[in-house]
Amino acid sequence: MKLLFPFVFFFLPFGLWAQVEDLQQQARQKWSLGQEKQAFFLAHKALNATKDQANSAHYNSLLLLFELHFELGHIEQARQYGALALQLNEQAGFRLGSSQLLYKQLARLEQLAGQYEAAELFLMQAQEQLPPLLGPPSLDRLQLLAQLAEVYQLKGQLMAAQRIYDKILQQKNIPLAENLQWRYAAAILAQKNKEGQKAERLFQEALALTGPTTAYQREVLMAALAQNAWKMGKNSLAKKRYEELYQNRKKNLGQDHPLTLSLAGEMAYFYESQGQLDQSETLMQLYIQNLIQEIDELAQYSSYQEFLRLQQSFAPEINRFTAWVSRHPQQKWLKCLAQLQLAAQARGQEEATAFRQALKSLRSPHLIDLKMDWAEAVEKLAHSYRLSKKKAAHRFQQAEQKAAVKALEKELKAALRQNDIPFLAQNYTLEQLQAQLDSTEMAINILHYQDHNGQAWLSDAKFAALIFSQDSLLIWQELCTEEAIASVLSHIFRLKTIKDINRSYLSIPGLSQLLDKKLWQPLRPHLADKNRLHFQLPAILQPLSFEAILQSHNERYLIEDYELHYYSSFHKLKKQPQSYVSKQAFLMGGVDFGLKPKRSPWLPWDPLPASLEEVEDLEVALYNAAWESDKLTRGSANEVHFLKLLQEKRFRLIHLATHAYFFERPKEGDEGGIFFEESSRQLSLEKQLIQEEEQALMRSGLVFAGANLSWQGPASSSMAEADGILTALDLLSLELEGCELLVLSACQTALGEMTSQEGLLGLPTAFQQAGVDYFMGSRWSVNDQVTALFMELFYEAYLAGDSPPIALRKAQLALMKKEKGRYAHPYYWAAFQLLR
C-alpha cells in the first residue's frame, strides 16, 4: 500500500515545517529500505515535533504512523492513529486532508480485523464525503462499492455482494486495472454461490482484457479457469486447461519459475482427485522441493525477526502438504515433510549464522570491499522477499538478485578456505539427524493440521505424529482430532495459581485418562525398547506436561518410565561437541522492583523474598563445585548492569530469579484495551508494551530493579532508557554463545504466543536465538518456596556433572518423594520445562 496522503502545511513556522517534512521523508526512505524500526522512530519524532498543534503537519504525521502500522498488520496501533487523525480533521472542519481516503483505509483496517459492521459504517461515511451523484458513478464511488461488496461477502451476505458487483460491472469506461480486479472478484464470488457458468463467463471477460502489461494477471486468470472447470466437475476440460497452461509456463517462463512451480502444486491435487497418482506425485515432488529451498533462502537473507513474519505466509502450504502426507504416508513423502518442517524452523539460518561469523575473520582490503558488496546484495534480496509478502509478482523478479548473491558468496567461501578459516555449516539433513540418535532413543514430532483436498479445508483439525529413530524408516501415526481433547486444551492455560489445581487437567482423572488414550496409547506400540524420547510439539500442546500423563496400563507417570526431552526444532538434535565456556555463572535474584503503590490502577511487581535466598544458596553450591560466579541483587539488579556483564563475560550458566511477563494480544472490546491519547507518554509502561507492537517478542520480557517506578505510572519517553524492563525483542541482540543453560526461575516463563510454525514465541525464542543451548522456564506459577526447593535438587545434580535434561528429571523424581510425598502432585514437579 502506498503512502497516499499529500503534505499541505499551514499555520506553521517555516523552520518547523521544514523539520517535520524532512523527518517524514526520512521515515518513508527508511521504510522503503526495510529499516522499519528507524522509520517508526523518525515518524514518532515528526509527530512529537507538532504535539498539541491542530495543523496539517500533525495530521500527516498521524497518517504516516497509521500507514506504517497498517502495512505491518498492527491493527490496534493503526486503529489508534487513524482515529486520532480522523478526530483532528473533523475538528478542523475536514480542511486538513481527504477524509474520504482515510475512511476508506479505516474500513479496510476493520475489514482485516474482522469487524465488518465497523467497516461497513466507515464505507458509508466515506460515500457521504463524495459529491452528490448527478450522473454515472465516479471511480471513487465504484471503488467504495467494490469494497462494500467485499465486506458483504465476508459477512456471508453473498447475494447482496453479487448484486453490487453486477451493478458495478454494468458501468462503462472502467479503468483496466479495476475492470480486471472486479471481474475476477465477481467470478470468485459466483464460484462461492455455485454459479460455475457465470464464473466462467466473468473469468473469460477478464481474460479478454489482458495484454502485454498484464501478463501476470493473465496467468492467474488462466489458472482460475482451469480450477473453475474442476469445481464444476468438467474434469476433462480442467485437465486440458491445466496441461496447456503448464506447458506454456515451462516454455515461456522456465521449469523453475515460481508461477510454473505454483501451478505444479495445484495440478498435483487435481491429479490426485482423478486417481492419477503417478502424475500427481511427480508434480508434488517438484513443488515441495522448491518450497523447501525458498524457505531456506528466506531464512538466510532475512533477519530472524523478519523471517518470523514472512514464514507465516507459508503456513497454509505446509498445512496443505501435511494433509497430503496423511493420505500418502509413504517414506518419500514423510521425508519431504520432515525436511519442510526443518526449513520452516529457520534451518537455513543456522548456515547463514555460521557463514557471517566466519566472515568476521576476513580482513584484507579486497575482501572487506567484497563483504560490503555481498552485504548490500543480501539486503536487496531480503527487501525483495519483504515485498513479496503482499505483492506476489515481485517474487518473479528475484532471479538476477539471487545469482548476484550466490556469485559473491562463492567467492567469499573460497577466500575462507584459502585463509584456513573454518566454516561450520549447521544445515543438517534428516539422515544426519537420525544418525545422532542411539538405539535407545526416538524422536516424535507431533503435528497439528487440518485436512485439505486441494480445493477447500475440510473437517476438524487433527493431531498426528511423525516418528523416527536411528537408521529407521519414518513412521506416520494418526493420533486424534483437536475436538477429541478440547476438554483438556481448555484447561491448559487456566493453571496459573495453586487454586487452579483441582480444576485442571492435572487433577481431573477423566482428563488425565483422555490424554493417555488419545495422545499416548497410539505411540506406545512404536517405542519397543526406547526409553529416551525427543519431542517437538505444536504450539497448542507446548504448555502441556507430557511427563504428568498417567499411564493406564501401569498407573505410573511417563516421567517414571522415560526421559523426555523437548525441542523447538529437531535440527538441535545434533550432538556435536559443545565448546562451553569455563565454569562461569551469572546469578540474579532478590530484585528490588521499587515501592508498590498503595493506590495504582497499574500492575505492580511484588517482591520475591525467597529468590534472594535461592541465589545465595546457589552461589555457595557453585563455589563448592569450583565454579566462579557473578551476582546481581536488590537495586543493582537492573538491566544496565545485566547487559554490561553479559557483554564483558561469557557465562556457561545464567540463573535469573525474577518476574517475567507475557501479554496476550489485546482483544477487541477489552476494558481499557486501547487508548487514544496523542502521546505515548500518557500511558503506563504496561499499556505501552501491550500496544506498541503486535508481535509477541515485544509483549514478553524480563523485569528488573525499579520496574514499579515506570510500571505504576507514565513511562519515560524512550523505551531505550532504563525502565526496569527488557523485552524479548531486546534480548535477541545478545550474544550468548557458549551458554549451556539459562534458567528463568519465575512465573510462566516458558509461555509465549502461539504461531503455526515457530511454536510459542516469547522468551524461549529470544534466548535460544541469542545462542543459549538449553532454556528452562515454567509452564505455570509455583510459589517461590517450592521453586527454591526444586532448584536446590536440580543444581545438586547439574553441578555433579549431569546434563541439564538428566538433572531436571532427577530433580522432578526427587521432589515427588520429598517430605513423604507432600509434593507428589504434578502441579509441583511438572511446572518446569527444559527446551532445546
PADRENRO-147046 format. One record per residue (C-alpha): residue number from 1; x, y, z. Coordinates in steps of 0.25 Angstrom, whole numbers. Layout:
BEGIN
> n,xx,yy,zz
> NUM,X,Y,Z
...
% end
This chain:
BEGIN
> n,xx,yy,zz
> 1,0,0,0
> 2,6,14,-4
> 3,6,25,6
> 4,-5,33,-1
> 5,-6,46,7
> 6,-1,59,2
> 7,6,69,10
> 8,-2,82,12
> 9,4,90,23
> 10,-1,103,28
> 11,-1,112,41
> 12,13,106,43
> 13,26,113,45
> 14,35,111,33
> 15,46,105,41
> 16,37,95,48
> 17,30,92,35
> 18,43,88,28
> 19,48,80,40
> 20,35,72,40
> 21,35,70,25
> 22,49,65,26
> 23,46,55,37
> 24,34,49,29
> 25,42,48,17
> 26,53,41,24
> 27,43,31,31
> 28,38,28,17
> 29,52,26,12
> 30,56,17,23
> 31,43,9,21
> 32,46,7,6
> 33,59,1,10
> 34,53,-9,20
> 35,58,-1,32
> 36,45,-2,40
> 37,50,2,54
> 38,57,14,49
> 39,45,18,41
> 40,36,17,53
> 41,46,25,61
> 42,46,37,51
> 43,31,36,49
> 44,29,38,64
> 45,39,49,65
> 46,31,56,54
> 47,19,54,62
> 48,25,60,75
> 49,30,72,67
> 50,16,76,65
> 51,10,72,78
> 52,-3,79,82
> 53,-4,86,69
> 54,-16,84,60
> 55,-10,86,47
> 56,-7,78,34
> 57,7,75,39
> 58,2,68,51
> 59,-10,61,43
> 60,0,56,33
> 61,9,50,44
> 62,-3,43,49
> 63,-6,38,36
> 64,8,33,34
> 65,8,25,46
> 66,-5,19,43
> 67,0,15,29
> 68,13,9,35
> 69,5,1,45
> 70,-5,-3,35
> 71,6,-9,26
> 72,11,-18,37
> 73,-3,-22,41
> 74,-2,-15,54
> 75,-17,-14,55
> 76,-19,-7,69
> 77,-8,3,66
> 78,-13,6,53
> 79,-27,8,58
> 80,-21,17,69
> 81,-14,27,60
> 82,-25,26,49
> 83,-36,30,60
> 84,-27,42,64
> 85,-25,47,50
> 86,-40,46,47
> 87,-43,53,60
> 88,-33,64,57
> 89,-39,66,43
> 90,-53,66,48
> 91,-50,77,58
> 92,-43,85,47
> 93,-56,84,38
> 94,-49,74,29
> 95,-39,84,24
> 96,-26,76,27
> 97,-27,65,16
> 98,-36,55,9
> 99,-45,49,20
> 100,-51,40,9
> 101,-38,33,7
> 102,-36,32,22
> 103,-50,26,24
> 104,-47,16,13
> 105,-34,12,19
> 106,-40,11,33
> 107,-51,2,26
> 108,-40,-7,21
> 109,-34,-8,34
> 110,-47,-12,41
> 111,-49,-22,30
> 112,-35,-28,32
> 113,-39,-29,47
> 114,-52,-36,45
> 115,-60,-24,49
> 116,-69,-24,37
> 117,-80,-15,43
> 118,-70,-4,47
> 119,-64,-6,32
> 120,-78,-4,26
> 121,-80,8,35
> 122,-67,15,30
> 123,-70,12,16
> 124,-84,19,17
> 125,-77,31,23
> 126,-67,31,12
> 127,-78,31,2
> 128,-84,43,9
> 129,-71,51,7
> 130,-73,49,-8
> 131,-80,60,-17
> 132,-95,57,-20
> 133,-98,47,-31
> 134,-102,55,-43
> 135,-98,45,-54
> 136,-91,32,-55
> 137,-84,28,-43
> 138,-69,33,-41
> 139,-58,23,-40
> 140,-57,27,-25
> 141,-71,23,-23
> 142,-69,10,-31
> 143,-57,7,-22
> 144,-65,9,-9
> 145,-76,0,-15
> 146,-66,-11,-18
> 147,-60,-11,-4
> 148,-74,-11,1
> 149,-77,-24,-7
> 150,-64,-30,-1
> 151,-70,-27,13
> 152,-83,-33,10
> 153,-76,-45,4
> 154,-68,-47,17
> 155,-81,-45,25
> 156,-87,-57,18
> 157,-97,-48,10
> 158,-93,-54,-3
> 159,-105,-50,-11
> 160,-104,-35,-7
> 161,-89,-35,-11
> 162,-93,-41,-24
> 163,-103,-30,-27
> 164,-93,-19,-24
> 165,-83,-26,-34
> 166,-94,-27,-44
> 167,-97,-12,-43
> 168,-82,-8,-43
> 169,-79,-16,-56
> 170,-91,-10,-63
> 171,-83,3,-64
> 172,-75,7,-76
> 173,-61,13,-76
> 174,-56,6,-64
> 175,-41,7,-64
> 176,-33,-6,-68
> 177,-27,-9,-54
> 178,-41,-8,-47
> 179,-48,-15,-58
> 180,-39,-27,-57
> 181,-39,-27,-42
> 182,-54,-26,-41
> 183,-58,-36,-51
> 184,-48,-46,-44
> 185,-54,-43,-31
> 186,-68,-45,-36
> 187,-65,-58,-43
> 188,-59,-64,-29
> 189,-72,-59,-23
> 190,-80,-66,-33
> 191,-72,-79,-31
> 192,-76,-78,-16
> 193,-90,-76,-20
> 194,-89,-89,-28
> 195,-91,-82,-41
> 196,-80,-88,-49
> 197,-85,-83,-63
> 198,-86,-69,-58
> 199,-72,-70,-52
> 200,-67,-76,-65
> 201,-72,-64,-73
> 202,-66,-54,-64
> 203,-53,-60,-64
> 204,-53,-61,-79
> 205,-57,-46,-80
> 206,-46,-42,-70
> 207,-36,-51,-79
> 208,-40,-43,-91
> 209,-36,-30,-84
> 210,-22,-35,-82
> 211,-10,-31,-91
> 212,5,-29,-90
> 213,5,-21,-78
> 214,-4,-30,-70
> 215,3,-43,-73
> 216,3,-47,-58
> 217,-12,-45,-57
> 218,-14,-53,-70
> 219,-6,-65,-63
> 220,-15,-64,-51
> 221,-28,-64,-59
> 222,-24,-76,-68
> 223,-21,-84,-55
> 224,-34,-79,-49
> 225,-42,-84,-62
> 226,-35,-98,-60
> 227,-39,-99,-45
> 228,-53,-94,-49
> 229,-55,-105,-58
> 230,-50,-115,-47
> 231,-60,-109,-38
> 232,-72,-111,-48
> 233,-68,-125,-50
> 234,-63,-123,-64
> 235,-50,-131,-61
> 236,-47,-133,-76
> 237,-47,-118,-79
> 238,-40,-116,-66
> 239,-29,-126,-69
> 240,-27,-120,-83
> 241,-26,-105,-78
> 242,-16,-109,-67
> 243,-7,-117,-76
> 244,-7,-106,-87
> 245,-4,-95,-77
> 246,7,-103,-70
> 247,14,-106,-84
> 248,13,-91,-87
> 249,19,-87,-74
> 250,30,-97,-75
> 251,33,-92,-89
> 252,31,-77,-87
> 253,36,-75,-72
> 254,44,-88,-69
> 255,43,-100,-61
> 256,48,-94,-48
> 257,39,-81,-49
> 258,31,-78,-37
> 259,18,-78,-45
> 260,21,-91,-52
> 261,24,-98,-39
> 262,12,-92,-32
> 263,3,-98,-43
> 264,10,-111,-42
> 265,6,-111,-27
> 266,-9,-109,-31
> 267,-9,-119,-42
> 268,-3,-129,-32
> 269,-16,-128,-24
> 270,-25,-129,-37
> 271,-18,-141,-42
> 272,-19,-148,-28
> 273,-34,-145,-29
> 274,-35,-152,-42
> 275,-27,-164,-37
> 276,-15,-161,-46
> 277,-5,-163,-35
> 278,8,-164,-43
> 279,6,-150,-50
> 280,1,-145,-36
> 281,14,-149,-29
> 282,23,-145,-39
> 283,18,-130,-39
> 284,17,-130,-24
> 285,31,-135,-22
> 286,35,-123,-31
> 287,27,-113,-24
> 288,31,-117,-10
> 289,46,-117,-12
> 290,45,-103,-18
> 291,37,-99,-6
> 292,48,-104,4
> 293,58,-97,-4
> 294,50,-84,-4
> 295,48,-84,11
> 296,63,-87,14
> 297,67,-75,5
> 298,57,-67,13
> 299,64,-71,26
> 300,78,-68,20
> 301,74,-54,14
> 302,65,-48,25
> 303,68,-45,39
> 304,61,-54,49
> 305,51,-44,53
> 306,47,-42,38
> 307,47,-57,36
> 308,37,-59,47
> 309,27,-50,40
> 310,30,-55,26
> 311,29,-70,29
> 312,15,-69,33
> 313,11,-67,18
> 314,16,-82,16
> 315,8,-88,28
> 316,-5,-91,19
> 317,4,-98,9
> 318,11,-106,20
> 319,-2,-110,26
> 320,-8,-114,12
> 321,4,-123,9
> 322,3,-129,23
> 323,-11,-133,19
> 324,-6,-139,6
> 325,4,-147,14
> 326,-7,-152,23
> 327,-13,-158,11
> 328,0,-163,5
> 329,9,-167,17
> 330,20,-173,8
> 331,35,-171,12
> 332,38,-161,1
> 333,26,-152,6
> 334,29,-154,20
> 335,44,-150,17
> 336,39,-137,9
> 337,30,-133,21
> 338,41,-135,31
> 339,51,-126,22
> 340,39,-116,20
> 341,37,-115,35
> 342,52,-113,37
> 343,53,-102,27
> 344,41,-95,33
> 345,48,-95,47
> 346,59,-86,41
> 347,69,-97,37
> 348,75,-88,27
> 349,78,-78,37
> 350,88,-88,44
> 351,97,-88,32
> 352,95,-73,30
> 353,99,-70,44
> 354,112,-79,43
> 355,116,-72,30
> 356,114,-58,35
> 357,122,-62,48
> 358,134,-67,39
> 359,133,-54,30
> 360,138,-46,42
> 361,152,-52,41
> 362,154,-48,26
> 363,161,-34,28
> 364,169,-31,15
> 365,164,-18,7
> 366,159,-26,-5
> 367,151,-36,4
> 368,145,-24,12
> 369,140,-18,-1
> 370,135,-32,-5
> 371,128,-34,8
> 372,121,-20,7
> 373,117,-23,-7
> 374,111,-37,-2
> 375,104,-30,10
> 376,98,-20,0
> 377,93,-31,-9
> 378,87,-39,2
> 379,80,-26,7
> 380,74,-24,-7
> 381,69,-39,-8
> 382,64,-38,6
> 383,56,-26,3
> 384,50,-33,-9
> 385,45,-44,0
> 386,39,-34,9
> 387,31,-28,-3
> 388,27,-42,-8
> 389,19,-44,5
> 390,8,-35,-1
> 391,12,-34,-16
> 392,14,-48,-22
> 393,19,-42,-35
> 394,31,-37,-28
> 395,35,-52,-26
> 396,37,-53,-41
> 397,48,-43,-41
> 398,58,-49,-32
> 399,66,-58,-41
> 400,76,-47,-44
> 401,78,-43,-30
> 402,79,-58,-25
> 403,90,-60,-36
> 404,98,-48,-31
> 405,97,-52,-16
> 406,102,-67,-20
> 407,113,-62,-28
> 408,119,-53,-17
> 409,116,-64,-7
> 410,124,-74,-15
> 411,136,-64,-15
> 412,135,-61,0
> 413,135,-76,3
> 414,147,-79,-6
> 415,154,-68,2
> 416,150,-74,15
> 417,157,-87,11
> 418,169,-80,6
> 419,171,-74,19
> 420,168,-87,27
> 421,156,-81,34
> 422,146,-92,37
> 423,132,-90,32
> 424,124,-99,41
> 425,110,-100,34
> 426,99,-106,42
> 427,89,-109,32
> 428,86,-123,35
> 429,78,-133,27
> 430,68,-143,33
> 431,78,-154,31
> 432,89,-147,38
> 433,79,-144,50
> 434,75,-159,50
> 435,90,-163,52
> 436,90,-154,64
> 437,81,-164,72
> 438,85,-177,78
> 439,78,-190,79
> 440,70,-185,92
> 441,65,-172,86
> 442,53,-168,78
> 443,49,-154,72
> 444,34,-151,72
> 445,29,-139,64
> 446,14,-136,67
> 447,7,-129,56
> 448,-5,-120,57
> 449,-12,-119,43
> 450,-25,-118,36
> 451,-30,-127,24
> 452,-30,-121,10
> 453,-34,-127,-3
> 454,-27,-117,-12
> 455,-39,-108,-13
> 456,-44,-106,1
> 457,-41,-108,16
> 458,-49,-120,22
> 459,-53,-125,36
> 460,-47,-123,49
> 461,-32,-120,52
> 462,-24,-133,55
> 463,-12,-137,62
> 464,-2,-147,56
> 465,12,-152,60
> 466,24,-153,50
> 467,33,-163,57
> 468,48,-167,54
> 469,59,-174,61
> 470,74,-177,58
> 471,74,-182,43
> 472,59,-186,43
> 473,48,-183,34
> 474,39,-171,37
> 475,26,-175,43
> 476,13,-167,42
> 477,3,-169,53
> 478,-10,-163,54
> 479,-14,-158,68
> 480,-27,-151,70
> 481,-35,-139,66
> 482,-34,-126,73
> 483,-48,-127,77
> 484,-45,-140,84
> 485,-36,-134,94
> 486,-43,-120,94
> 487,-47,-122,109
> 488,-32,-123,112
> 489,-28,-112,104
> 490,-38,-102,110
> 491,-31,-105,124
> 492,-16,-103,120
> 493,-16,-88,121
> 494,-24,-87,133
> 495,-14,-93,142
> 496,-8,-81,148
> 497,-9,-82,163
> 498,-10,-93,173
> 499,-25,-90,174
> 500,-26,-96,160
> 501,-20,-110,163
> 502,-33,-117,166
> 503,-40,-112,153
> 504,-28,-114,144
> 505,-25,-126,135
> 506,-14,-130,145
> 507,-25,-133,155
> 508,-37,-138,148
> 509,-36,-153,146
> 510,-45,-153,133
> 511,-36,-142,126
> 512,-23,-150,130
> 513,-29,-163,124
> 514,-33,-155,112
> 515,-19,-151,109
> 516,-13,-165,111
> 517,-24,-171,102
> 518,-23,-160,91
> 519,-8,-156,91
> 520,0,-166,98
> 521,-6,-180,95
> 522,-5,-179,80
> 523,10,-176,81
> 524,13,-187,91
> 525,14,-199,81
> 526,25,-191,73
> 527,34,-190,85
> 528,39,-204,87
> 529,52,-203,96
> 530,53,-188,95
> 531,54,-180,108
> 532,59,-167,103
> 533,48,-159,95
> 534,51,-146,88
> 535,38,-137,86
> 536,35,-126,77
> 537,21,-121,80
> 538,12,-111,72
> 539,9,-98,79
> 540,-5,-103,84
> 541,2,-114,92
> 542,14,-107,97
> 543,8,-103,111
> 544,4,-118,113
> 545,13,-126,122
> 546,15,-140,116
> 547,23,-144,128
> 548,10,-143,136
> 549,2,-153,127
> 550,-2,-164,136
> 551,-1,-177,128
> 552,-14,-186,129
> 553,-6,-199,128
> 554,3,-198,140
> 555,-2,-185,147
> 556,11,-179,146
> 557,14,-165,141
> 558,22,-164,128
> 559,34,-158,135
> 560,36,-170,143
> 561,38,-179,131
> 562,44,-169,121
> 563,54,-158,119
> 564,46,-147,112
> 565,53,-136,104
> 566,47,-124,97
> 567,52,-117,85
> 568,48,-104,78
> 569,53,-111,65
> 570,59,-124,63
> 571,71,-118,56
> 572,76,-117,70
> 573,77,-132,72
> 574,91,-131,67
> 575,101,-136,77
> 576,113,-128,72
> 577,124,-126,83
> 578,120,-113,91
> 579,130,-102,94
> 580,124,-97,107
> 581,132,-86,114
> 582,139,-90,127
> 583,131,-91,139
> 584,126,-77,140
> 585,112,-74,145
> 586,103,-61,146
> 587,92,-60,157
> 588,81,-50,159
> 589,71,-50,170
> 590,65,-43,181
> 591,62,-32,172
> 592,57,-18,177
> 593,45,-15,168
> 594,42,-2,175
> 595,31,2,185
> 596,18,-4,182
> 597,8,8,181
> 598,-4,8,190
> 599,-14,12,180
> 600,-10,9,166
> 601,-18,5,154
> 602,-6,-2,148
> 603,0,-15,151
> 604,11,-15,162
> 605,22,-25,163
> 606,22,-32,177
> 607,35,-35,184
> 608,41,-49,183
> 609,47,-51,197
> 610,51,-66,195
> 611,58,-62,182
> 612,70,-55,189
> 613,72,-68,198
> 614,71,-76,185
> 615,82,-69,178
> 616,91,-68,191
> 617,89,-83,193
> 618,93,-86,178
> 619,105,-77,180
> 620,110,-85,191
> 621,107,-98,183
> 622,115,-93,171
> 623,127,-89,180
> 624,127,-103,186
> 625,127,-109,172
> 626,139,-100,168
> 627,131,-90,159
> 628,132,-75,159
> 629,120,-66,159
> 630,115,-52,158
> 631,103,-48,165
> 632,93,-36,164
> 633,83,-34,175
> 634,74,-23,180
> 635,75,-9,174
> 636,88,-13,166
> 637,79,-24,158
> 638,76,-14,147
> 639,76,-16,132
> 640,88,-7,130
> 641,97,-16,139
> 642,91,-28,133
> 643,94,-25,119
> 644,108,-19,123
> 645,112,-33,130
> 646,107,-41,118
> 647,115,-33,109
> 648,128,-33,117
> 649,128,-48,121
> 650,123,-61,115
> 651,115,-70,125
> 652,112,-85,124
> 653,101,-83,133
> 654,91,-72,135
> 655,81,-72,146
> 656,70,-61,147
> 657,61,-62,159
> 658,51,-50,155
> 659,38,-47,149
> 660,35,-49,135
> 661,23,-46,127
> 662,15,-49,115
> 663,3,-41,110
> 664,-7,-47,101
> 665,-11,-39,88
> 666,-21,-29,92
> 667,-35,-33,88
> 668,-46,-24,83
> 669,-55,-19,94
> 670,-45,-22,105
> 671,-47,-12,116
> 672,-37,-1,114
> 673,-31,-9,103
> 674,-27,3,94
> 675,-25,17,98
> 676,-26,29,89
> 677,-16,39,95
> 678,-8,46,85
> 679,5,44,93
> 680,10,30,98
> 681,16,38,110
> 682,2,38,116
> 683,2,23,116
> 684,7,14,127
> 685,19,5,122
> 686,10,-7,123
> 687,0,-1,113
> 688,11,3,104
> 689,17,-11,104
> 690,3,-17,100
> 691,0,-6,90
> 692,14,-2,83
> 693,16,-15,76
> 694,6,-26,71
> 695,18,-36,71
> 696,19,-46,83
> 697,34,-42,84
> 698,30,-28,89
> 699,19,-33,98
> 700,28,-43,106
> 701,40,-39,115
> 702,48,-39,128
> 703,46,-30,140
> 704,58,-23,147
> 705,60,-14,158
> 706,52,-1,159
> 707,41,-7,149
> 708,30,-2,158
> 709,34,13,156
> 710,31,12,141
> 711,20,1,142
> 712,11,9,152
> 713,10,22,144
> 714,14,30,132
> 715,27,23,126
> 716,39,30,120
> 717,38,36,106
> 718,49,26,101
> 719,47,11,102
> 720,62,10,102
> 721,64,17,115
> 722,66,9,128
> 723,51,6,132
> 724,53,-8,138
> 725,48,-16,126
> 726,56,-23,115
> 727,46,-29,104
> 728,49,-42,97
> 729,52,-34,85
> 730,63,-27,92
> 731,69,-40,97
> 732,70,-45,82
> 733,82,-36,81
> 734,90,-42,92
> 735,102,-51,88
> 736,101,-63,98
> 737,109,-74,90
> 738,115,-83,100
> 739,104,-83,110
> 740,99,-97,113
> 741,87,-93,121
> 742,79,-81,124
> 743,69,-83,136
> 744,57,-74,138
> 745,52,-76,152
> 746,40,-68,150
> 747,25,-70,147
> 748,21,-75,133
> 749,34,-72,126
> 750,32,-84,116
> 751,20,-78,110
> 752,18,-68,99
> 753,9,-66,87
> 754,4,-78,78
> 755,9,-77,64
> 756,7,-88,53
> 757,22,-91,51
> 758,30,-85,61
> 759,22,-91,73
> 760,22,-82,85
> 761,28,-69,83
> 762,34,-61,95
> 763,46,-62,104
> 764,50,-77,100
> 765,51,-72,85
> 766,59,-59,89
> 767,69,-67,98
> 768,71,-78,88
> 769,73,-69,76
> 770,84,-62,85
> 771,91,-75,86
> 772,87,-82,99
> 773,87,-97,97
> 774,76,-101,108
> 775,65,-91,113
> 776,58,-95,126
> 777,45,-88,129
> 778,32,-90,136
> 779,18,-94,129
> 780,10,-89,141
> 781,12,-81,154
> 782,18,-89,166
> 783,21,-82,180
> 784,35,-78,182
> 785,37,-87,194
> 786,35,-99,185
> 787,43,-93,174
> 788,55,-91,183
> 789,54,-106,187
> 790,53,-111,173
> 791,65,-102,169
> 792,73,-108,180
> 793,70,-122,175
> 794,73,-118,161
> 795,86,-112,163
> 796,91,-123,172
> 797,90,-132,160
> 798,95,-122,150
> 799,107,-118,158
> 800,111,-132,160
> 801,112,-133,145
> 802,99,-137,139
> 803,94,-131,127
> 804,82,-121,128
> 805,71,-131,124
> 806,77,-142,133
> 807,78,-133,145
> 808,63,-128,142
> 809,58,-142,142
> 810,65,-145,155
> 811,60,-133,162
> 812,46,-136,158
> 813,46,-150,163
> 814,53,-146,176
> 815,42,-135,178
> 816,31,-145,176
> 817,37,-153,188
> 818,41,-141,197
> 819,35,-139,211
> 820,27,-152,210
> 821,20,-149,197
> 822,16,-135,200
> 823,20,-130,186
> 824,15,-143,179
> 825,5,-135,171
> 826,9,-132,157
> 827,6,-117,160
> 828,19,-116,168
> 829,29,-124,160
> 830,24,-123,145
> 831,23,-108,145
> 832,38,-106,139
> 833,41,-109,125
> 834,54,-111,118
> 835,54,-106,104
> 836,66,-108,94
% end
